[in-house]
Amino acid sequence: MEFLDLINKRHSVRSYKNEEIADEILEKMIDCAKMAPTSRNKKPCDYIIVKDKNLLEALAKSKAGGSQMLKDAGAAIVVTGDAEKSDVWVEDCSIAMTYLHLAAVDLGLGSCWVQIRKRQTLEGTDSGEYIKNLLGIKKPYEVLAVLSVGVI
């Protein structure tokens, strides 16, 4: 696919077919994200693939609104950044999220960016802390966002 076609085709998808996504496809997406440029090539980003339906349902509750599609996704990719490795981890992880979005389109999948940083759950808990507790993410990693991924 031509790059400009890829950009034009990319859009947020919040409804998916009930189909699994092969691990190889998700790993290919993460390989693409790892090629994203980072400040001073510090590579502070890390990725967690979630396919377990119970965890996807729990992730769907990570925000007061805008995360519900995660329960029906074939998978989610949680993007975290090492806040000690880079003072611009937010920007670096944002670029990586964009690469993940574009990789999903190129692979024929739908995706949606679920912003986590500076968001809250319905109960008022910090969304990042909610996900860190759910997935056992330790400092110095912080959660930027989650990409829902599914067959469309």
KEMAR-467271 format. One record per residue: residue number from 1; residue in three letters; x, y, z of N, C-alpha, C in turn. Coordinates in Angstrom, 1 decimal. Atoms other than C-alpha are relative to their C-alpha. Example, Ala and Ser with C-alpha at 12.3 -4.5 7.8 and 13.67 -1.06 7.14 Angstrom:
BEGIN
REC | 1 | ala | 0.9 | -1.2 | 0.0 | 12.3 | -4.5 | 7.8 | 0.9 | 1.2 | 0.0
REC | 2 | ser | -0.9 | -1.1 | 0.0 | 13.7 | -1.1 | 7.1 | -0.8 | 1.1 | 0.8
***
This chain:
BEGIN
REC | 1 | met | 0.8 | -1.2 | 0.0 | 0.0 | 0.0 | 0.0 | 0.9 | 1.2 | 0.0
REC | 2 | glu | -0.7 | -1.3 | 0.0 | 1.3 | 3.5 | -0.8 | -0.2 | 0.7 | 1.3
REC | 3 | phe | 0.1 | -0.7 | -1.3 | 2.0 | 5.6 | 2.2 | -1.1 | 1.0 | 0.1
REC | 4 | leu | 1.1 | -0.9 | -0.1 | -0.5 | 8.3 | 1.4 | -1.3 | -0.7 | 0.0
REC | 5 | asp | 1.3 | 0.8 | -0.1 | -3.2 | 5.7 | 0.8 | -0.2 | -0.6 | 1.4
REC | 6 | leu | 0.0 | 0.5 | -1.4 | -2.3 | 4.2 | 4.2 | -0.5 | 1.0 | 0.9
REC | 7 | ile | 0.4 | -1.1 | -0.9 | -2.7 | 7.5 | 5.9 | -1.5 | 0.4 | -0.2
REC | 8 | asn | 1.4 | -0.3 | 0.3 | -6.0 | 8.2 | 4.2 | -0.9 | -1.1 | 0.4
REC | 9 | lys | 0.8 | 1.1 | -0.4 | -7.3 | 4.8 | 5.0 | -0.1 | -0.2 | 1.6
REC | 10 | arg | -0.1 | 0.1 | -1.5 | -6.4 | 5.0 | 8.8 | -1.2 | 0.8 | 0.6
REC | 11 | his | 1.0 | -0.7 | -0.9 | -9.3 | 5.9 | 11.1 | -0.3 | -0.9 | 1.2
REC | 12 | ser | 0.3 | 0.7 | -1.2 | -10.5 | 4.9 | 14.5 | -1.1 | -0.9 | -0.2
REC | 13 | val | 1.0 | 1.0 | 0.1 | -12.4 | 1.7 | 14.6 | -0.4 | -0.5 | 1.4
REC | 14 | arg | 0.5 | 0.3 | -1.4 | -14.5 | 0.9 | 17.7 | -0.9 | -1.3 | 0.0
REC | 15 | ser | 0.9 | 1.2 | 0.1 | -16.4 | -2.2 | 16.5 | 0.7 | -1.1 | -0.7
REC | 16 | tyr | -0.8 | 1.1 | 0.6 | -14.8 | -5.6 | 15.7 | -0.8 | -1.2 | -0.1
REC | 17 | lys | 0.5 | 1.4 | 0.1 | -15.7 | -9.1 | 14.6 | 0.6 | -0.8 | 1.2
REC | 18 | asn | -0.5 | 0.8 | -1.1 | -15.3 | -11.7 | 17.3 | 0.9 | -1.1 | -0.5
REC | 19 | glu | -1.1 | 0.9 | 0.6 | -12.1 | -13.2 | 15.8 | 1.3 | 0.3 | 0.7
REC | 20 | glu | -1.4 | -0.2 | -0.6 | -8.7 | -13.8 | 17.3 | 0.9 | 0.6 | -1.0
REC | 21 | ile | -1.1 | -0.5 | 0.9 | -5.6 | -12.1 | 16.0 | 1.2 | -0.8 | 0.3
REC | 22 | ala | -1.2 | 0.9 | -0.2 | -2.6 | -14.3 | 15.5 | 1.1 | 0.8 | 0.7
REC | 23 | asp | -1.2 | -0.6 | -0.8 | 0.4 | -13.7 | 17.8 | 1.0 | 0.6 | -1.0
REC | 24 | glu | -1.0 | -0.5 | 1.0 | 2.6 | -13.3 | 14.7 | -0.4 | 1.4 | -0.6
REC | 25 | ile | 0.4 | -1.4 | 0.5 | 0.5 | -10.3 | 13.5 | 0.2 | 1.0 | 1.0
REC | 26 | leu | -0.2 | -1.0 | -1.0 | 0.6 | -8.6 | 16.8 | 1.5 | 0.3 | 0.2
REC | 27 | glu | -1.5 | -0.1 | -0.1 | 4.4 | -9.2 | 17.0 | 0.5 | 0.9 | -1.1
REC | 28 | lys | -0.4 | -0.8 | 1.2 | 4.7 | -7.7 | 13.5 | -0.3 | 1.5 | 0.3
REC | 29 | met | 0.4 | -1.4 | -0.3 | 2.9 | -4.6 | 14.7 | 1.0 | 0.6 | 1.0
REC | 30 | ile | -1.0 | -0.5 | -1.0 | 5.2 | -4.3 | 17.7 | 1.4 | 0.3 | -0.6
REC | 31 | asp | -1.2 | -0.2 | 0.7 | 8.2 | -4.7 | 15.4 | 0.0 | 1.3 | -0.7
REC | 32 | cys | 0.1 | -1.3 | 0.7 | 6.9 | -1.7 | 13.4 | 0.1 | 1.1 | 1.0
REC | 33 | ala | 0.0 | -1.0 | -1.0 | 6.4 | 0.3 | 16.6 | 1.5 | 0.2 | 0.5
REC | 34 | lys | -1.4 | -0.1 | -0.4 | 10.0 | -0.4 | 17.6 | 0.9 | 0.7 | -1.0
REC | 35 | met | -0.8 | -0.7 | 1.0 | 11.2 | 1.2 | 14.4 | -0.3 | 1.5 | 0.1
REC | 36 | ala | 0.4 | -1.4 | -0.2 | 9.6 | 4.5 | 15.5 | 1.2 | 0.8 | 0.5
REC | 37 | pro | -1.1 | -0.8 | -0.5 | 12.2 | 7.3 | 16.1 | -0.3 | 0.4 | 1.5
REC | 38 | thr | 0.1 | -0.4 | -1.4 | 12.9 | 8.2 | 19.7 | 1.1 | 1.1 | 0.3
REC | 39 | ser | -1.0 | -1.1 | -0.3 | 14.7 | 11.2 | 21.2 | 1.3 | -0.7 | 0.4
REC | 40 | arg | -1.3 | 0.5 | -0.2 | 18.4 | 10.4 | 21.2 | 0.1 | -1.5 | 0.0
REC | 41 | asn | 0.1 | 1.4 | 0.2 | 17.5 | 6.9 | 20.2 | 0.1 | -0.8 | 1.4
REC | 42 | lys | 0.0 | 0.7 | -1.3 | 16.9 | 6.0 | 23.9 | -1.0 | -1.1 | 0.1
REC | 43 | lys | 0.9 | 1.1 | 0.1 | 14.0 | 3.7 | 23.0 | -0.7 | -0.3 | 1.4
REC | 44 | pro | 0.6 | 0.2 | -1.3 | 12.0 | 4.2 | 26.3 | -1.3 | -0.8 | 0.0
REC | 45 | cys | 1.4 | 0.6 | 0.1 | 8.8 | 2.5 | 25.0 | 0.1 | -1.6 | 0.2
REC | 46 | asp | 0.2 | 1.4 | -0.1 | 7.6 | -1.0 | 25.9 | -1.4 | -0.3 | -0.3
REC | 47 | tyr | 1.3 | 0.4 | 0.5 | 4.6 | -2.9 | 24.7 | -0.5 | -1.3 | 0.7
REC | 48 | ile | 0.6 | 1.2 | -0.6 | 2.3 | -5.4 | 26.4 | -1.2 | -0.4 | -0.8
REC | 49 | ile | 1.1 | 0.5 | 0.8 | 0.0 | -7.5 | 24.3 | -1.0 | -0.7 | 1.0
REC | 50 | val | 1.0 | 0.6 | -0.9 | -3.3 | -8.4 | 26.0 | -1.0 | -0.7 | -1.0
REC | 51 | lys | 1.0 | 0.7 | 0.8 | -5.5 | -11.1 | 24.4 | -1.1 | -0.7 | 0.9
REC | 52 | asp | 1.0 | 0.6 | -0.9 | -7.2 | -12.6 | 27.5 | -1.3 | 0.8 | 0.1
REC | 53 | lys | 1.3 | -0.7 | 0.0 | -10.9 | -11.8 | 27.4 | -0.3 | 0.7 | 1.3
REC | 54 | asn | 0.3 | -0.6 | -1.3 | -11.1 | -11.2 | 31.1 | 0.8 | 1.3 | 0.2
REC | 55 | leu | -0.8 | -1.2 | -0.1 | -8.2 | -8.7 | 31.0 | -0.5 | 1.1 | -1.0
REC | 56 | leu | 0.5 | -1.0 | 0.9 | -9.7 | -7.0 | 27.9 | -1.2 | 0.7 | 0.6
REC | 57 | glu | 1.2 | -0.6 | -0.7 | -13.0 | -6.5 | 29.9 | 0.5 | 0.9 | 1.1
REC | 58 | ala | -0.5 | -0.9 | -1.1 | -11.0 | -5.1 | 32.8 | 0.6 | 1.3 | -0.6
REC | 59 | leu | -0.6 | -1.1 | 0.7 | -9.1 | -2.8 | 30.4 | -1.1 | 1.0 | -0.5
REC | 60 | ala | 1.1 | -0.8 | 0.4 | -12.5 | -1.6 | 29.1 | -0.5 | 0.9 | 1.0
REC | 61 | lys | 0.5 | -0.8 | -1.1 | -13.1 | -0.1 | 32.5 | 1.1 | 1.0 | 0.5
REC | 62 | ser | -1.2 | -0.8 | -0.4 | -9.8 | 1.8 | 32.5 | -0.3 | 1.5 | -0.1
REC | 63 | lys | 0.3 | -1.4 | 0.1 | -11.5 | 5.1 | 31.7 | -1.5 | 0.2 | 0.2
REC | 64 | ala | 1.4 | -0.3 | -0.2 | -14.8 | 6.8 | 32.5 | -0.8 | -0.1 | -1.3
REC | 65 | gly | 0.6 | 0.2 | 1.3 | -15.5 | 6.8 | 28.8 | 1.0 | -0.1 | -1.1
REC | 66 | gly | -1.0 | 0.1 | 1.1 | -13.9 | 5.9 | 25.5 | 0.9 | -1.2 | 0.0
REC | 67 | ser | -0.8 | 1.2 | 0.0 | -12.5 | 2.5 | 26.4 | -0.8 | -1.2 | -0.1
REC | 68 | gln | 0.9 | 1.2 | 0.0 | -15.5 | 0.2 | 26.2 | 0.3 | -0.9 | -1.2
REC | 69 | met | -0.2 | 0.9 | 1.2 | -14.5 | -1.1 | 22.7 | 1.1 | -1.1 | 0.3
REC | 70 | leu | -1.0 | 1.0 | -0.3 | -11.6 | -3.0 | 24.4 | -0.6 | -1.3 | 0.4
REC | 71 | lys | 0.6 | 1.3 | -0.4 | -13.9 | -5.7 | 25.7 | -0.3 | -0.8 | -1.2
REC | 72 | asp | 0.3 | 0.8 | 1.3 | -14.8 | -6.7 | 22.1 | 1.2 | -0.1 | -0.9
REC | 73 | ala | -1.2 | 0.0 | 0.8 | -11.3 | -6.2 | 20.7 | 0.6 | -1.4 | -0.1
REC | 74 | gly | -0.7 | 1.3 | 0.1 | -9.3 | -9.2 | 19.4 | 1.2 | 0.0 | 0.9
REC | 75 | ala | -1.1 | -0.2 | -0.9 | -6.4 | -7.8 | 21.4 | 0.2 | 1.5 | 0.3
REC | 76 | ala | -0.4 | -1.4 | -0.4 | -5.0 | -4.7 | 23.0 | 1.5 | 0.0 | 0.1
REC | 77 | ile | -1.4 | -0.2 | -0.2 | -1.5 | -3.3 | 23.0 | 0.2 | 1.2 | 0.9
REC | 78 | val | -0.2 | -1.1 | -1.0 | -0.6 | -1.3 | 26.1 | 1.4 | 0.6 | -0.3
REC | 79 | val | -1.3 | -0.6 | 0.3 | 2.1 | 1.2 | 25.4 | 0.5 | 0.8 | 1.2
REC | 80 | thr | -0.6 | -0.6 | -1.2 | 4.3 | 2.2 | 28.3 | 1.4 | 0.6 | -0.3
REC | 81 | gly | -1.3 | -0.6 | 0.2 | 7.4 | 4.4 | 28.6 | 0.7 | 0.0 | 1.3
REC | 82 | asp | -0.9 | -0.1 | -1.1 | 10.3 | 4.4 | 30.9 | 0.3 | 1.4 | 0.3
REC | 83 | ala | -0.1 | -1.4 | -0.3 | 10.1 | 7.8 | 32.6 | 1.4 | 0.4 | 0.5
REC | 84 | glu | -1.3 | -0.3 | -0.5 | 13.6 | 7.5 | 34.0 | 1.0 | 0.0 | -1.2
REC | 85 | lys | -0.9 | 0.1 | 1.2 | 15.2 | 6.6 | 30.6 | 0.0 | 1.2 | -0.9
REC | 86 | ser | 0.2 | -1.1 | 0.9 | 13.8 | 9.6 | 28.8 | -1.0 | 1.0 | 0.6
REC | 87 | asp | 0.9 | -1.0 | -0.5 | 12.2 | 12.9 | 29.8 | -1.1 | 0.3 | -1.1
REC | 88 | val | 1.0 | -0.2 | 1.0 | 10.3 | 12.8 | 26.5 | -0.7 | -1.3 | -0.4
REC | 89 | trp | 0.7 | 1.3 | 0.3 | 8.8 | 9.3 | 26.8 | -1.4 | 0.2 | -0.5
REC | 90 | val | 1.4 | -0.2 | 0.5 | 5.3 | 10.7 | 26.2 | 0.1 | 0.2 | -1.5
REC | 91 | glu | -0.1 | -0.2 | 1.4 | 6.3 | 12.0 | 22.8 | 0.5 | -1.2 | -0.8
REC | 92 | asp | -0.5 | 1.2 | 0.7 | 8.3 | 8.9 | 21.9 | -1.0 | -1.1 | -0.1
REC | 93 | cys | 1.0 | 1.0 | 0.0 | 5.5 | 6.6 | 22.9 | -1.2 | 0.4 | -0.9
REC | 94 | ser | 1.1 | -0.4 | 0.9 | 3.0 | 8.7 | 20.9 | 0.4 | -0.3 | -1.4
REC | 95 | ile | -0.4 | 0.3 | 1.3 | 5.0 | 8.3 | 17.8 | -0.1 | -1.5 | -0.2
REC | 96 | ala | 0.1 | 1.5 | 0.1 | 5.2 | 4.5 | 18.4 | -1.5 | -0.4 | -0.1
REC | 97 | met | 1.4 | 0.3 | 0.1 | 1.4 | 4.5 | 18.9 | -0.5 | 0.3 | -1.4
REC | 98 | thr | 0.4 | -0.3 | 1.4 | 1.0 | 6.1 | 15.5 | 0.5 | -1.1 | -0.9
REC | 99 | tyr | -0.5 | 1.1 | 0.8 | 3.2 | 3.4 | 14.0 | -0.9 | -1.2 | 0.1
REC | 100 | leu | 0.9 | 1.1 | -0.2 | 1.0 | 0.8 | 15.6 | -1.3 | 0.1 | -0.8
REC | 101 | his | 1.2 | -0.3 | 0.8 | -2.1 | 2.4 | 14.1 | 0.2 | -0.2 | -1.5
REC | 102 | leu | -0.3 | 0.1 | 1.5 | -0.6 | 2.5 | 10.6 | 0.3 | -1.5 | -0.3
REC | 103 | ala | -0.2 | 1.4 | 0.2 | 0.6 | -1.1 | 11.0 | -1.3 | -0.8 | -0.1
REC | 104 | ala | 1.3 | 0.7 | -0.1 | -2.9 | -2.2 | 11.9 | -0.7 | 0.1 | -1.4
REC | 105 | val | 0.7 | -0.3 | 1.3 | -4.3 | -0.6 | 8.7 | 0.7 | -0.8 | -1.1
REC | 106 | asp | -0.8 | 0.8 | 1.0 | -1.5 | -2.2 | 6.6 | -0.3 | -1.5 | 0.0
REC | 107 | leu | 0.2 | 1.4 | -0.2 | -2.3 | -5.6 | 8.0 | -1.5 | -0.3 | -0.1
REC | 108 | gly | 1.5 | 0.3 | 0.2 | -6.1 | -5.2 | 7.4 | -0.8 | 0.0 | 1.2
REC | 109 | leu | 0.7 | -0.1 | -1.3 | -7.1 | -4.6 | 11.0 | -0.5 | 1.3 | 0.3
REC | 110 | gly | 0.4 | -1.3 | -0.6 | -9.0 | -1.9 | 12.8 | 0.6 | 0.2 | 1.3
REC | 111 | ser | -0.7 | -0.3 | -1.2 | -7.6 | -0.1 | 15.7 | -0.6 | 1.4 | 0.5
REC | 112 | cys | 0.4 | -1.3 | -0.6 | -8.4 | 2.8 | 18.1 | 0.9 | 0.3 | 1.2
REC | 113 | trp | -0.8 | -0.5 | -1.1 | -6.2 | 4.8 | 20.4 | -0.9 | 0.3 | 1.2
REC | 114 | val | 0.7 | -0.3 | -1.3 | -7.4 | 4.8 | 24.0 | 1.0 | 0.7 | 0.9
REC | 115 | gln | -0.9 | -0.8 | -0.8 | -5.7 | 7.6 | 25.8 | -0.2 | -0.4 | 1.5
REC | 116 | ile | 0.0 | 0.4 | -1.4 | -4.8 | 6.6 | 29.4 | 0.7 | 1.1 | 0.9
REC | 117 | arg | -0.7 | -1.0 | -0.8 | -2.3 | 9.2 | 30.6 | -0.9 | 1.2 | 0.2
REC | 118 | lys | 0.8 | -1.1 | -0.4 | -4.0 | 12.0 | 32.5 | -1.5 | -0.2 | -0.1
REC | 119 | arg | 1.5 | 0.3 | 0.1 | -7.4 | 10.2 | 32.4 | -0.3 | -0.8 | 1.3
REC | 120 | gln | 0.4 | 0.7 | -1.2 | -9.5 | 8.6 | 35.2 | -1.1 | -1.0 | -0.4
REC | 121 | thr | 1.1 | 1.0 | 0.1 | -11.8 | 5.6 | 35.7 | -1.3 | 0.7 | 0.4
REC | 122 | leu | 1.3 | -0.4 | -0.4 | -15.5 | 6.0 | 36.3 | 0.0 | 0.3 | 1.5
REC | 123 | glu | -0.1 | -0.2 | -1.4 | -14.6 | 5.7 | 40.0 | 0.9 | 1.1 | 0.5
REC | 124 | gly | -0.9 | -1.1 | -0.3 | -12.1 | 8.6 | 39.8 | 1.4 | -0.4 | 0.3
REC | 125 | thr | -1.4 | 0.5 | -0.1 | -9.0 | 6.4 | 40.0 | 0.8 | 0.4 | -1.2
REC | 126 | asp | -0.9 | -0.3 | 1.1 | -6.0 | 7.4 | 37.8 | 0.0 | -1.2 | -0.9
REC | 127 | ser | 0.0 | 1.1 | 1.0 | -6.3 | 5.3 | 34.6 | 1.3 | -0.7 | -0.1
REC | 128 | gly | -1.3 | 0.6 | 0.1 | -2.6 | 4.7 | 34.4 | 0.3 | -0.9 | 1.2
REC | 129 | glu | -0.2 | 0.8 | -1.2 | -2.5 | 3.4 | 38.0 | -0.9 | -1.2 | -0.1
REC | 130 | tyr | 0.9 | 1.2 | 0.2 | -5.5 | 1.2 | 37.3 | 0.6 | -1.1 | -0.9
REC | 131 | ile | -0.6 | 0.9 | 0.9 | -3.7 | -0.4 | 34.4 | 1.3 | -0.6 | 0.5
REC | 132 | lys | -1.2 | 0.5 | -0.6 | -0.4 | -0.7 | 36.2 | -0.3 | -1.0 | 1.0
REC | 133 | asn | 0.4 | 1.0 | -1.0 | -2.1 | -2.5 | 39.0 | -0.6 | -1.3 | -0.6
REC | 134 | leu | 0.6 | 1.1 | 0.7 | -4.1 | -4.7 | 36.6 | 1.1 | -0.9 | -0.6
REC | 135 | leu | -1.0 | 0.8 | 0.8 | -1.0 | -5.8 | 34.6 | 1.3 | -0.2 | 0.7
REC | 136 | gly | -1.3 | 0.2 | -0.8 | 1.7 | -5.6 | 37.3 | 1.1 | 0.8 | -0.6
REC | 137 | ile | -1.1 | -0.8 | 0.5 | 3.6 | -2.8 | 35.6 | 0.6 | 0.8 | 1.1
REC | 138 | lys | -0.7 | -0.7 | -1.1 | 6.3 | -1.4 | 37.8 | 0.7 | 1.3 | -0.5
REC | 139 | lys | -0.8 | -1.2 | 0.3 | 8.1 | 1.9 | 38.0 | 1.3 | -0.4 | -0.5
REC | 140 | pro | 0.2 | -1.3 | 0.4 | 9.8 | 3.5 | 36.2 | -1.0 | 0.2 | -1.2
REC | 141 | tyr | 0.9 | 0.0 | 1.1 | 7.2 | 2.6 | 33.5 | -1.3 | 0.7 | 0.3
REC | 142 | glu | 1.2 | -0.7 | -0.1 | 4.2 | 4.8 | 33.0 | -0.8 | -0.4 | -1.3
REC | 143 | val | 0.8 | 0.4 | 1.2 | 1.2 | 4.0 | 30.7 | -0.4 | 1.2 | -0.7
REC | 144 | leu | 0.4 | -1.0 | 0.9 | 0.6 | 6.3 | 27.8 | -1.4 | -0.2 | -0.5
REC | 145 | ala | 1.2 | 0.3 | 0.8 | -2.2 | 4.6 | 25.9 | -0.2 | -1.5 | -0.2
REC | 146 | val | 0.3 | 1.3 | 0.4 | -3.8 | 1.4 | 24.8 | -0.6 | 0.0 | -1.4
REC | 147 | leu | 0.5 | 0.1 | 1.4 | -4.4 | 0.4 | 21.2 | -0.9 | -1.2 | 0.0
REC | 148 | ser | 0.9 | 1.2 | 0.2 | -7.5 | -1.7 | 20.7 | 0.2 | -0.4 | -1.4
REC | 149 | val | -0.3 | 0.5 | 1.4 | -7.0 | -4.0 | 17.7 | -1.0 | -1.1 | -0.2
REC | 150 | gly | 1.0 | 1.0 | 0.3 | -9.6 | -6.1 | 16.0 | -0.2 | -0.2 | -1.5
REC | 151 | val | 0.4 | 0.4 | 1.4 | -10.8 | -7.8 | 12.8 | -1.2 | 0.8 | -0.4
REC | 152 | ile | 1.2 | -0.8 | 0.5 | -13.2 | -5.5 | 10.8 | -0.6 | -0.6 | -1.2
***
